[in-house]
Amino acid sequence: MRAPLVALGCGILAGVIGAGLQTAFFEATNKVAPKTPKDAFDPPESEQKAESATKTVARRSVEGLMQRGPASEQTLERGAGVVHYAFGGLWGGAYGLVRESFHRRPGLLTTVAFSALVWTASDNVILPLFKLGAWPAAYPLKTHVYALAAHVVYGAAVVGVYELSAGHLEGRAARLLMFAPWSRWVSALVSASKRGRSTARRARRRMEGKLSEIGLRA
């Protein structure tokens, strides 16, 4: 069993990695993602019409909380990334603390339940409360299904990375989980993005080198 601070730190790291995989999922599925109805959400600020929720949080933080005047587009882009990864890290930290309170190894049901919890609390409660989105009834079912799928990608990454970092998966099984299915999945998602094709090729070569060292094949 890990100490609370260690569990928190490893959970945050797993959450950041999960947020990165979720971003890759969004980029890879951008062409098939359901379009949000234009009249679903009436934002209280005119700037929100051209912003994502994370960018709105970044703008409010820079201009409102920090009082640093009008933020540039570049600042908002970077700020949105910080918000996304910080939020993912916080959920990962919460997972780490709760995980160490139980002695059972999480399975598929636990992973899906965690993913659904993050999706429900984030998209259906926090966003509407902070006027970053509409309440769930305003969106069609396909939008909710897509959002839940994205959070399952996040949740699976958090659980998998945390279990590996905690040493709960050992030996050949851990090496297989670390290098074979995950590398193939991540590579496929990233390579589906135009910006990620060269990154995916380099990552794949590194992964193949690792696999060769431990005598496994992808």
C-alpha positions as CSV (number, residue, x, y, z in Angstrom):
1,M,0.0,0.0,0.0
2,R,1.3,3.4,-1.0
3,A,1.6,6.5,1.2
4,P,-1.1,9.1,0.5
5,L,1.3,11.6,-1.0
6,V,2.9,9.0,-3.2
7,A,-0.5,7.8,-4.4
8,L,-1.5,11.4,-5.1
9,G,1.6,12.1,-7.1
10,C,1.4,8.9,-9.1
11,G,-2.3,9.5,-9.7
12,I,-1.7,13.0,-11.0
13,L,1.0,11.7,-13.4
14,A,-1.5,9.0,-14.6
15,G,-4.1,11.7,-15.0
16,V,-1.9,13.9,-17.1
17,I,-1.0,11.0,-19.4
18,G,-4.7,10.1,-19.6
19,A,-5.5,13.7,-20.6
20,G,-2.9,13.4,-23.4
21,L,-4.5,10.2,-24.7
22,Q,-7.9,11.8,-24.5
23,T,-6.6,14.7,-26.7
24,A,-5.2,12.2,-29.2
25,F,-8.7,10.5,-29.2
26,F,-10.4,13.8,-30.0
27,E,-7.9,14.6,-32.8
28,A,-8.2,11.1,-34.3
29,T,-12.0,11.1,-34.3
30,N,-12.5,14.8,-35.2
31,K,-14.0,14.0,-38.6
32,V,-16.7,11.6,-37.1
33,A,-17.4,13.6,-33.9
34,P,-21.1,14.6,-33.6
35,K,-21.7,18.3,-34.1
36,T,-23.1,20.2,-31.1
37,P,-26.5,21.8,-31.9
38,K,-26.0,25.6,-32.3
39,D,-28.9,26.4,-30.0
40,A,-28.0,23.9,-27.3
41,F,-26.0,26.4,-25.2
42,D,-26.5,30.2,-24.9
43,P,-23.2,31.4,-23.4
44,P,-23.3,34.4,-21.0
45,E,-20.2,35.9,-22.6
46,S,-19.9,36.7,-26.3
47,E,-16.3,35.5,-26.4
48,Q,-17.5,32.0,-25.5
49,K,-19.1,31.5,-28.9
50,A,-15.7,31.0,-30.5
51,E,-14.0,29.3,-27.5
52,S,-13.8,25.8,-26.0
53,A,-14.6,25.4,-22.4
54,T,-10.9,25.1,-21.4
55,K,-10.1,28.3,-23.3
56,T,-12.9,30.1,-21.6
57,V,-11.5,29.0,-18.2
58,A,-8.0,30.2,-19.3
59,R,-9.4,33.6,-20.4
60,R,-11.4,34.1,-17.2
61,S,-8.3,33.2,-15.1
62,V,-6.0,35.5,-17.0
63,E,-8.3,38.5,-17.4
64,G,-10.5,38.1,-14.4
65,L,-8.7,36.4,-11.6
66,M,-5.2,37.6,-12.5
67,Q,-6.3,41.0,-13.9
68,R,-3.7,40.9,-16.7
69,G,-5.7,42.6,-19.3
70,P,-6.9,41.1,-22.7
71,A,-5.2,37.8,-23.3
72,S,-3.6,37.0,-26.7
73,E,-4.8,34.0,-28.7
74,Q,-1.4,32.3,-28.1
75,T,-1.8,32.8,-24.3
76,L,-5.3,31.4,-24.4
77,E,-4.2,28.3,-26.4
78,R,-1.5,27.6,-23.9
79,G,-3.8,28.3,-21.0
80,A,-6.4,25.9,-22.4
81,G,-3.8,23.2,-22.5
82,V,-2.8,23.8,-18.9
83,V,-6.4,23.7,-17.8
84,H,-7.0,20.4,-19.6
85,Y,-4.0,18.7,-18.2
86,A,-4.4,20.1,-14.7
87,F,-8.0,18.9,-14.6
88,G,-7.0,15.5,-15.8
89,G,-4.2,15.4,-13.2
90,L,-6.6,16.3,-10.4
91,W,-9.0,13.4,-11.3
92,G,-6.0,11.1,-11.5
93,G,-4.8,12.2,-8.1
94,A,-8.3,11.5,-6.7
95,Y,-8.2,8.0,-8.3
96,G,-4.8,7.3,-6.7
97,L,-6.0,8.2,-3.2
98,V,-9.2,6.2,-3.5
99,R,-7.3,3.2,-5.1
100,E,-5.0,2.9,-2.2
101,S,-8.0,2.8,0.2
102,F,-9.0,-0.6,-1.3
103,H,-7.0,-3.8,-1.7
104,R,-8.8,-5.1,-4.8
105,R,-7.2,-4.8,-8.1
106,P,-9.4,-2.7,-10.4
107,G,-11.0,-4.5,-13.4
108,L,-13.1,-3.5,-16.4
109,L,-16.1,-2.6,-14.3
110,T,-14.1,-0.3,-12.0
111,T,-12.4,1.4,-15.0
112,V,-15.8,2.1,-16.7
113,A,-17.3,3.3,-13.5
114,F,-14.4,5.7,-12.9
115,S,-14.7,7.0,-16.5
116,A,-18.4,7.4,-16.2
117,L,-18.0,9.3,-12.9
118,V,-15.5,11.7,-14.4
119,W,-17.7,12.3,-17.4
120,T,-20.9,12.8,-15.3
121,A,-19.3,15.2,-12.8
122,S,-17.3,17.1,-15.4
123,D,-19.5,17.4,-18.5
124,N,-22.9,17.2,-16.8
125,V,-22.4,19.1,-13.5
126,I,-19.3,21.2,-13.4
127,L,-19.5,22.7,-17.0
128,P,-23.2,23.8,-16.6
129,L,-22.6,25.2,-13.1
130,F,-19.8,27.4,-14.3
131,K,-21.7,28.3,-17.4
132,L,-19.3,26.6,-19.7
133,G,-21.9,24.4,-21.3
134,A,-25.6,23.5,-21.2
135,W,-27.3,21.0,-18.9
136,P,-27.3,17.4,-20.2
137,A,-30.9,17.5,-21.6
138,A,-29.9,20.1,-24.2
139,Y,-27.6,17.7,-26.0
140,P,-28.6,14.7,-28.2
141,L,-27.7,11.1,-27.1
142,K,-24.9,10.8,-29.7
143,T,-23.1,13.7,-28.2
144,H,-23.2,12.1,-24.7
145,V,-22.1,8.7,-26.2
146,Y,-19.1,10.3,-27.8
147,A,-18.2,12.3,-24.7
148,L,-18.4,9.1,-22.6
149,A,-16.2,7.2,-25.0
150,A,-13.6,9.9,-24.7
151,H,-13.7,9.7,-21.0
152,V,-13.4,5.9,-21.1
153,V,-10.1,6.4,-23.0
154,Y,-9.0,8.7,-20.3
155,G,-10.2,6.4,-17.5
156,A,-8.5,3.4,-19.0
157,A,-5.2,5.3,-19.3
158,V,-5.4,6.5,-15.7
159,V,-6.1,3.0,-14.3
160,G,-3.5,1.3,-16.5
161,V,-0.7,3.8,-15.9
162,Y,-1.4,3.9,-12.2
163,E,-1.4,0.1,-11.8
164,L,1.9,-0.1,-13.7
165,S,3.5,2.7,-11.6
166,A,2.4,1.0,-8.4
167,G,3.9,-2.3,-9.4
168,H,0.6,-4.1,-9.2
169,L,1.3,-5.6,-12.6
170,E,4.7,-7.4,-12.7
171,G,6.8,-9.5,-15.0
172,R,5.9,-10.4,-18.5
173,A,2.3,-9.2,-18.1
174,A,3.5,-5.7,-17.2
175,R,5.9,-5.6,-20.1
176,L,3.2,-6.6,-22.5
177,L,0.8,-4.0,-21.2
178,M,3.5,-1.3,-21.2
179,F,5.0,-1.9,-24.6
180,A,2.6,-3.8,-26.9
181,P,-1.1,-3.0,-26.8
182,W,-0.7,0.5,-25.4
183,S,2.1,1.6,-27.8
184,R,0.1,0.2,-30.7
185,W,-3.1,2.0,-29.6
186,V,-1.4,5.3,-28.8
187,S,0.5,5.2,-32.1
188,A,-2.7,4.6,-34.1
189,L,-4.5,7.4,-32.4
190,V,-1.7,9.9,-32.8
191,S,-0.9,8.9,-36.3
192,A,-4.5,9.6,-37.3
193,S,-3.8,13.2,-36.6
194,K,-1.9,15.1,-39.4
195,R,0.3,16.8,-36.8
196,G,1.2,13.6,-35.1
197,R,2.3,11.4,-38.0
198,S,6.1,12.0,-37.6
199,T,5.8,11.8,-33.8
200,A,4.0,8.5,-34.1
201,R,6.7,7.0,-36.4
202,R,9.5,8.0,-34.0
203,A,7.5,6.7,-31.0
204,R,6.9,3.4,-32.8
205,R,10.6,2.9,-33.6
206,R,11.4,3.5,-29.9
207,M,8.8,1.1,-28.8
208,E,10.0,-1.5,-31.2
209,G,13.5,-1.1,-29.8
210,K,12.2,-1.7,-26.3
211,L,10.2,-4.7,-27.4
212,S,13.3,-6.1,-29.1
213,E,15.3,-5.7,-25.9
214,I,12.9,-7.7,-23.8
215,G,12.3,-10.3,-26.5
216,L,8.7,-9.4,-27.4
217,R,7.0,-8.4,-30.7
218,A,4.3,-5.8,-31.1
